[in-house]
């Protein structure tokens, strides 16, 4: 790949080329054919902490000893999709020669860092036949990198700040990490971030496995691989997830659903750092970093003899509880703005809409919030979303149905109205009379709660 420019456009600054490089890439620079920097993007200045004056005119090999610019200028051939470490962050770099007809002018270097997730999406949408290089790049970064970093876990509340700090500290260790939290709280984001944050793992494979999605009899083969002929259908040797994740990370999602046999085998891997393939007799060493996640209480399961207690204590060295959205409800405005910008939605929310969202319990957590925002983005393009519109959607939530069902089950000797009155009183009592908290627990709006209080003549 090469680029063709007129010499004037290549050397003149402030034009369209500079604008593209400033707005599209995490870092970008241009060097002339003598390897001297003639352009240093605004994002490059921010990330490196160096000003343009400190870099322009310097030889690139003095600034970056291992840069690919020199080879590209010598050969006139580009190098693309090169994994590179700069300022402590892993990125994807490309160096592209620039010509004016047959005259080599210099080269452009571009790097993706925090936008790797976006790059993956862009590459995935490209026609497979269009560019084999980019197919290889996509395969490489999909295997090597987690999709998310800690920047993708949105929140400014103290609870979220404490969570991120604790998880970063855990990421830098070599011990297993256990993430426990309700569905939709962002456990997978944190798992990806842990892998990317640790300099010993982020350049190696990040392998994911959902323990609840694979039948127990197949899970052993998925984790540890199998030898040819190990069982019917095993026509060739297969590498398991632990082997693929060696020196990297393996995410065992929904580990609470793992059967007792596999729990025993996993305990051995944690203790001995070795395993055997199914049908094999050779011990294989592994240095994979284990990240486990679950939405169930493993401590409770272990006391109920439904999960091995010794495995639980081996996993919970670094146990991190991921809070539900209702525990950091003040982050909702920030999350809403983030989701609207990220998905480029043409909607606006009124203060009453945000207020209504902050009064809701969010049983599906951030995933449910994301779905609600996307729903409005699709069905109400260009609209201003009001509190009433939010309330109508939230009242369709399964949480509301569960609440009514729970009330109905207690109506053996009372009417539904009497059961509802009792439930509201109990909830208000448990919240010490705080109507906002009570409404959130009941999954109804505060205005609806006030109406019910007046209707039932409750003394609050």
C-alpha positions as CSV (number, residue, x, y, z in Angstrom):
1,X,0.0,0.0,0.0
2,X,1.2,3.5,-0.8
3,X,-0.2,7.0,-0.9
4,X,0.1,9.5,-3.7
5,X,0.3,13.2,-2.8
6,X,1.5,16.4,-4.5
7,X,4.6,17.6,-2.9
8,X,2.9,20.8,-1.9
9,X,0.1,19.0,-0.1
10,X,2.5,16.7,1.7
11,X,4.7,19.5,3.1
12,X,2.0,22.2,3.7
13,X,0.6,22.1,7.2
14,X,-3.0,22.8,8.3
15,X,-4.7,21.2,5.3
16,X,-7.0,18.3,4.9
17,X,-4.3,15.7,5.5
18,X,-3.6,17.2,8.9
19,X,-7.3,17.3,9.8
20,X,-7.8,13.7,8.9
21,X,-4.8,12.6,11.0
22,X,-5.8,14.8,13.9
23,X,-9.4,13.5,14.1
24,X,-9.2,9.8,13.0
25,X,-6.2,8.2,14.8
26,X,-5.0,8.0,18.4
27,X,-1.5,9.0,17.3
28,X,-0.2,10.1,13.9
29,X,3.0,11.6,12.5
30,X,4.6,12.3,9.2
31,X,8.3,12.0,8.4
32,X,10.2,13.2,5.3
33,X,12.5,11.0,3.3
34,X,15.4,11.9,5.6
35,X,13.5,10.4,8.6
36,X,12.8,13.9,10.1
37,X,9.4,14.6,11.7
38,X,7.4,17.2,9.8
39,X,4.0,16.7,11.5
40,X,3.0,15.6,15.0
41,X,-0.7,15.3,15.6
42,X,-2.6,16.9,18.4
43,X,-3.5,13.5,19.9
44,X,0.1,12.5,19.8
45,X,1.0,15.5,21.7
46,X,-1.6,14.8,24.4
47,X,-0.6,11.1,24.8
48,X,3.1,11.6,24.8
49,X,3.2,14.8,26.8
50,X,5.5,16.3,24.2
51,X,4.8,19.5,22.3
52,X,5.1,19.9,18.5
53,X,8.1,22.1,18.9
54,X,9.9,19.4,20.8
55,X,9.4,16.8,18.1
56,X,9.3,18.6,14.7
57,X,12.7,18.5,13.0
58,X,14.0,15.6,15.1
59,X,15.0,12.3,13.5
60,X,12.3,9.7,14.2
61,X,14.8,7.0,15.1
62,X,16.1,9.2,17.9
63,X,12.7,9.6,19.3
64,X,11.5,6.0,18.7
65,X,14.4,3.6,18.3
66,X,12.3,0.7,17.3
67,X,10.1,2.5,14.8
68,X,9.1,1.0,11.5
69,X,9.6,4.3,9.6
70,X,13.2,3.6,8.6
71,X,12.4,0.2,6.9
72,X,9.4,1.7,5.0
73,X,11.6,4.6,3.7
74,X,14.3,2.2,2.6
75,X,12.0,-0.3,0.8
76,X,9.1,2.0,-0.3
77,X,6.8,-0.8,1.0
78,X,4.2,-0.2,3.8
79,X,4.0,-2.3,7.0
80,X,0.5,-2.5,8.4
81,X,-1.2,-3.9,11.5
82,X,2.0,-4.0,13.6
83,X,1.5,-4.5,17.3
84,X,3.5,-1.8,19.1
85,X,4.1,-0.7,22.7
86,X,4.2,3.1,23.2
87,X,4.0,5.0,26.5
88,X,2.9,1.9,28.3
89,X,0.0,1.2,26.0
90,X,-0.4,-1.5,23.3
91,X,-1.6,-0.4,19.9
92,X,-1.8,-1.2,16.2
93,X,0.6,0.7,14.1
94,X,0.9,1.2,10.3
95,X,3.6,3.0,8.4
96,X,2.7,4.0,4.8
97,X,5.1,5.5,2.2
98,X,4.0,8.6,0.4
99,X,5.0,9.4,-3.3
100,X,4.6,12.2,-5.7
101,X,4.5,10.0,-8.9
102,X,7.7,8.0,-8.5
103,X,9.4,10.3,-6.1
104,X,9.4,9.1,-2.4
105,X,8.4,12.1,-0.2
106,X,8.3,10.4,3.2
107,X,5.9,8.3,5.2
108,X,2.8,8.6,7.4
109,X,2.6,6.6,10.7
110,X,-0.7,6.0,12.4
111,X,-1.5,4.2,15.7
112,X,-4.7,2.9,17.3
113,X,-4.7,2.6,21.1
114,X,-8.0,3.1,23.0
115,X,-10.0,2.8,19.8
116,X,-9.0,-0.8,19.3
117,X,-12.7,-1.8,19.9
118,X,-13.8,0.6,17.3
119,X,-11.1,-0.6,14.9
120,X,-12.3,-4.1,15.3
121,X,-15.8,-3.0,14.3
122,X,-14.6,-1.2,11.3
123,X,-12.4,-4.1,10.1
124,X,-15.3,-6.5,10.6
125,X,-17.5,-4.6,8.3
126,X,-14.9,-4.6,5.4
127,X,-15.5,-7.0,2.5
128,X,-13.2,-10.0,3.1
129,X,-11.9,-9.9,-0.4
130,X,-11.0,-6.2,-0.2
131,X,-7.8,-6.4,1.7
132,X,-6.1,-9.5,3.1
133,X,-3.9,-7.4,5.3
134,X,-6.8,-6.0,7.2
135,X,-8.3,-9.5,7.6
136,X,-5.1,-10.6,9.2
137,X,-5.1,-7.5,11.4
138,X,-8.6,-8.2,12.6
139,X,-7.8,-11.9,13.4
140,X,-4.7,-10.8,15.3
141,X,-6.3,-8.1,17.5
142,X,-9.5,-10.1,18.1
143,X,-7.4,-12.9,19.5
144,X,-4.8,-10.9,21.3
145,X,-6.7,-8.1,22.8
146,X,-9.7,-7.7,25.1
147,X,-12.3,-5.5,23.6
148,X,-12.5,-3.1,26.5
149,X,-10.3,-1.1,28.8
150,X,-11.0,0.5,32.1
151,X,-12.0,3.6,30.3
152,X,-15.1,1.7,29.0
153,X,-16.5,1.2,32.5
154,X,-18.4,4.5,32.8
155,X,-19.0,6.1,36.1
156,X,-17.8,9.0,38.3
157,X,-19.4,7.9,41.6
158,X,-17.1,7.1,44.5
159,X,-18.3,3.5,44.3
160,X,-17.2,3.1,40.7
161,X,-13.9,4.9,41.4
162,X,-13.2,2.5,44.2
163,X,-14.2,-0.4,42.0
164,X,-11.8,0.6,39.2
165,X,-8.9,1.2,41.6
166,X,-9.4,-2.1,43.3
167,X,-9.7,-4.0,40.0
168,X,-6.6,-2.3,38.6
169,X,-4.6,-3.4,41.7
170,X,-5.9,-6.9,41.2
171,X,-5.0,-6.8,37.5
172,X,-1.4,-6.2,38.2
173,X,-1.1,-9.4,40.3
174,X,-0.7,-12.9,39.1
175,X,-3.5,-14.4,41.2
176,X,-7.0,-15.4,39.9
177,X,-9.7,-12.7,40.0
178,X,-13.3,-13.5,40.9
179,X,-15.9,-11.0,39.6
180,X,-19.3,-11.4,41.3
181,X,-22.2,-9.3,40.3
182,X,-25.7,-9.3,38.9
183,X,-26.3,-9.7,35.1
184,X,-25.6,-6.6,33.1
185,X,-23.3,-4.9,35.6
186,X,-20.2,-4.9,33.4
187,X,-18.3,-8.0,34.6
188,X,-17.1,-8.8,31.1
189,X,-15.8,-5.2,30.6
190,X,-13.8,-5.5,33.7
191,X,-12.4,-9.0,32.7
192,X,-11.3,-7.5,29.4
193,X,-9.8,-4.5,31.1
194,X,-7.9,-6.8,33.6
195,X,-6.2,-8.6,30.7
196,X,-5.3,-5.4,28.8
197,X,-4.0,-3.6,31.9
198,X,-1.4,-6.3,32.8
199,X,1.8,-5.9,30.8
200,X,2.5,-9.7,31.3
201,X,-0.8,-10.8,29.6
202,X,-2.0,-8.1,27.2
203,X,0.3,-9.2,24.3
204,X,-0.9,-12.8,24.6
205,X,-4.2,-14.6,24.0
206,X,-7.4,-13.6,25.8
207,X,-9.6,-16.6,25.7
208,X,-13.3,-16.6,26.8
209,X,-15.5,-19.5,27.8
210,X,-19.1,-19.5,29.0
211,X,-19.4,-22.4,31.4
212,X,-23.2,-22.5,31.3
213,X,-23.3,-22.6,27.5
214,X,-21.4,-25.9,27.1
215,X,-22.7,-29.3,28.2
216,X,-20.7,-30.8,31.1
217,X,-19.5,-33.7,29.0
218,X,-18.0,-31.4,26.4
219,X,-16.6,-28.8,28.8
220,X,-13.5,-30.8,29.7
221,X,-12.5,-31.0,26.0
222,X,-13.1,-27.3,25.6
223,X,-10.9,-26.4,28.6
224,X,-8.1,-28.9,28.2
225,X,-8.3,-30.2,24.6
226,X,-8.2,-33.8,23.5
227,X,-6.0,-36.2,21.7
228,X,-7.0,-37.9,18.4
229,X,-9.2,-40.9,19.1
230,X,-10.0,-39.8,22.6
231,X,-13.7,-40.3,22.0
232,X,-16.1,-40.8,19.1
233,X,-15.7,-37.9,16.7
234,X,-12.2,-36.9,17.9
235,X,-10.6,-37.2,14.5
236,X,-7.7,-34.9,15.3
237,X,-5.9,-33.4,18.2
238,X,-7.5,-30.3,19.6
239,X,-5.9,-27.6,21.8
240,X,-8.0,-26.6,24.8
241,X,-8.6,-23.1,26.1
242,X,-6.0,-23.3,28.8
243,X,-3.3,-24.2,26.2
244,X,-4.4,-21.4,23.9
245,X,-4.4,-18.9,26.8
246,X,-0.9,-19.8,28.1
247,X,0.9,-16.7,29.3
248,X,-2.3,-14.8,28.6
249,X,-5.7,-14.8,30.3
250,X,-8.8,-17.1,30.3
251,X,-12.2,-15.8,31.3
252,X,-14.5,-18.5,32.8
253,X,-17.9,-16.9,32.7
254,X,-20.7,-18.2,34.8
255,X,-18.3,-20.4,36.7
256,X,-21.1,-21.2,39.2
257,X,-22.7,-23.5,36.6
258,X,-19.6,-25.7,36.4
259,X,-20.2,-29.3,37.5
260,X,-18.4,-31.0,40.3
261,X,-16.1,-33.0,38.1
262,X,-14.9,-30.0,36.2
263,X,-14.5,-28.0,39.5
264,X,-12.1,-30.7,40.7
265,X,-10.1,-30.6,37.5
266,X,-10.0,-26.8,37.6
267,X,-8.7,-26.9,41.2
268,X,-5.8,-29.0,40.1
269,X,-4.9,-26.5,37.4
270,X,-5.0,-23.7,40.0
271,X,-2.8,-25.7,42.4
272,X,-0.4,-27.5,40.1
273,X,-0.4,-25.2,37.0
274,X,-0.7,-28.3,34.8
275,X,-3.3,-30.5,33.1
276,X,-3.8,-33.4,30.7
277,X,-5.7,-33.4,27.4
278,X,-8.7,-35.8,27.3
279,X,-7.3,-39.1,26.2
280,X,-3.7,-38.1,26.9
281,X,-1.2,-38.9,29.5
282,X,1.3,-36.1,29.1
283,X,1.2,-33.2,31.6
284,X,1.0,-29.8,30.0
285,X,2.1,-26.8,31.9
286,X,0.0,-23.6,31.8
287,X,0.6,-20.1,33.0
288,X,-2.8,-18.8,32.0
289,X,-4.2,-16.1,34.3
290,X,-7.7,-17.1,35.4
291,X,-10.5,-14.6,35.6
292,X,-13.8,-16.0,36.8
293,X,-17.2,-14.3,36.8
294,X,-20.6,-15.2,38.1
295,X,-23.9,-13.7,39.1
296,X,-24.6,-16.2,41.9
297,X,-23.3,-16.2,45.5
298,X,-20.5,-18.8,45.4
299,X,-20.0,-18.6,49.2
300,X,-23.6,-19.6,49.7
301,X,-23.4,-22.4,47.1
302,X,-20.3,-23.7,48.7
303,X,-22.1,-23.9,52.1
304,X,-24.9,-25.7,50.3
305,X,-22.4,-28.2,48.9
306,X,-23.3,-27.1,45.3
307,X,-19.8,-25.6,44.7
308,X,-16.5,-26.9,46.0
309,X,-15.5,-24.8,49.0
310,X,-11.8,-25.4,48.4
311,X,-12.2,-24.1,44.8
312,X,-14.1,-21.1,46.0
313,X,-11.4,-20.2,48.5
314,X,-8.7,-20.7,45.8
315,X,-10.7,-18.3,43.4
316,X,-11.6,-15.7,46.0
317,X,-8.1,-14.5,46.8
318,X,-9.0,-11.4,44.7
319,X,-12.8,-11.3,44.9
320,X,-14.4,-8.2,43.5
321,X,-18.1,-7.4,43.9
322,X,-19.4,-5.5,40.9
323,X,-22.2,-3.2,42.2
324,X,-25.6,-3.1,40.7
325,X,-26.7,0.1,38.9
326,X,-29.1,1.0,41.6
327,X,-26.1,1.2,44.0
328,X,-24.5,4.0,41.9
329,X,-27.7,5.5,40.5
330,X,-26.0,9.0,40.4
331,X,-24.0,7.7,37.4
332,X,-27.1,7.4,35.2
333,X,-26.9,10.9,33.6
334,X,-23.3,10.2,32.6
335,X,-24.2,6.7,31.3
336,X,-27.1,8.0,29.3
337,X,-25.0,10.7,27.6
338,X,-22.3,8.1,26.9
339,X,-24.7,5.7,25.3
340,X,-26.3,8.4,23.1
341,X,-22.9,9.6,21.9
342,X,-21.5,6.1,21.4
343,X,-24.4,4.9,19.3
344,X,-24.9,8.3,17.6
345,X,-28.5,8.5,18.6
346,X,-30.6,11.5,17.6
347,X,-32.5,12.0,20.9
348,X,-32.6,14.2,23.9
349,X,-33.8,13.5,27.4
350,X,-35.6,16.0,29.6
351,X,-34.7,16.4,33.2
352,X,-37.9,14.6,34.2
353,X,-36.8,11.7,32.0
354,X,-33.5,11.4,33.8
355,X,-35.2,11.8,37.1
356,X,-37.6,9.0,36.2
357,X,-34.7,6.8,35.3
358,X,-33.0,7.5,38.6
359,X,-36.1,6.4,40.5
360,X,-36.1,3.0,38.8
361,X,-34.5,-0.2,40.2
362,X,-32.9,-1.4,37.0
363,X,-33.0,-5.2,37.5
364,X,-31.1,-5.6,34.2
365,X,-28.6,-3.0,35.3
366,X,-26.5,-1.2,32.6
367,X,-27.5,-3.7,29.9
368,X,-31.2,-2.8,30.5
369,X,-30.4,0.9,30.5
370,X,-28.5,0.5,27.2
371,X,-31.5,-1.4,25.7
372,X,-33.9,1.3,26.8
373,X,-31.8,4.1,25.3
374,X,-31.3,2.2,22.1
375,X,-35.1,1.6,21.9
376,X,-35.8,5.3,22.1
377,X,-33.0,6.0,19.5
378,X,-34.7,3.6,17.0
379,X,-38.4,4.4,17.6
380,X,-38.2,8.1,18.4
381,X,-35.5,9.5,16.2
382,X,-35.1,13.3,16.7
383,X,-37.5,13.3,19.6
384,X,-37.3,14.8,23.1
385,X,-37.9,12.0,25.5
386,X,-40.1,12.9,28.5
387,X,-40.5,11.4,31.9
388,X,-43.9,10.0,30.9
389,X,-42.4,8.2,27.9
390,X,-39.7,6.7,30.2
391,X,-42.3,5.6,32.7
392,X,-44.4,3.9,30.0
393,X,-41.4,1.8,28.9
394,X,-40.1,0.9,32.3
395,X,-43.5,-0.3,33.4
396,X,-43.2,-3.0,30.8
397,X,-40.1,-4.4,32.6
398,X,-40.2,-8.0,33.8
399,X,-39.3,-6.6,37.3
400,X,-42.7,-5.0,37.4
401,X,-44.3,-8.4,36.6
402,X,-42.4,-10.1,39.3
403,X,-43.5,-7.5,41.9
404,X,-47.2,-8.1,40.9
405,X,-46.7,-11.8,40.9
406,X,-45.2,-11.7,44.4
407,X,-48.2,-9.7,45.6
408,X,-50.6,-12.1,44.0
409,X,-49.0,-15.1,45.7
410,X,-49.8,-13.6,49.1
411,X,-53.5,-13.2,48.3
412,X,-54.7,-16.4,49.9
413,X,-57.0,-14.6,52.2
414,X,-56.8,-11.0,51.0
415,X,-57.6,-9.1,47.9
416,X,-54.9,-7.9,45.4
417,X,-55.5,-4.3,46.7
418,X,-54.9,-5.4,50.3
419,X,-51.7,-7.3,49.3
420,X,-50.5,-4.2,47.4
421,X,-51.2,-2.0,50.4
422,X,-49.2,-4.4,52.6
423,X,-46.3,-4.6,50.2
424,X,-46.0,-0.8,50.0
425,X,-46.1,-0.4,53.8
426,X,-43.4,-3.1,54.2
427,X,-41.2,-1.5,51.6
428,X,-41.6,2.0,53.0
429,X,-40.7,0.6,56.5
430,X,-37.6,-1.1,55.1
431,X,-36.6,2.2,53.5
432,X,-37.2,4.2,56.7
433,X,-39.9,6.2,54.9
434,X,-37.7,7.2,52.0
435,X,-40.1,7.3,49.1
436,X,-37.4,7.4,46.4
437,X,-35.8,4.2,47.6
438,X,-39.2,2.6,48.1
439,X,-40.3,3.4,44.6
440,X,-37.0,2.0,43.2
441,X,-37.5,-1.2,45.1
442,X,-41.1,-1.5,43.9
443,X,-40.0,-0.7,40.4
444,X,-42.6,2.1,40.1
445,X,-42.2,5.8,39.8
446,X,-42.4,8.1,42.8
447,X,-45.5,9.8,41.4
448,X,-47.2,6.4,41.2
449,X,-46.1,5.6,44.8
450,X,-47.5,8.9,46.0
451,X,-50.8,8.1,44.2
452,X,-50.9,4.7,45.8
453,X,-50.2,6.2,49.3
454,X,-53.0,8.6,48.9
455,X,-55.3,6.0,47.5
456,X,-54.7,3.6,50.4
457,X,-54.6,6.5,52.9
458,X,-51.3,5.3,54.3
459,X,-49.9,7.2,57.2
460,X,-46.3,8.0,56.2
